[in-house]
Amino acid sequence: MHAFARMAMKNPLESVLGTILSGLVLTALLYLFLRNFILAGV
């Protein structure tokens, strides 16, 4: 656990990319969900 924390601290770019990727994935899922929900409602 400590080794992982040290690795994360040493390479902030990886955590930033991870955060951006997570955000994109969540946004895509939310978009698909809302699109299907709206299409089903119409």
Secondary structure, 3 states (H helix, E strand, C coil): CHHHHHHHHHCHHHHHHHHHHHHHHHHHHHHHHHHHHHHHHC
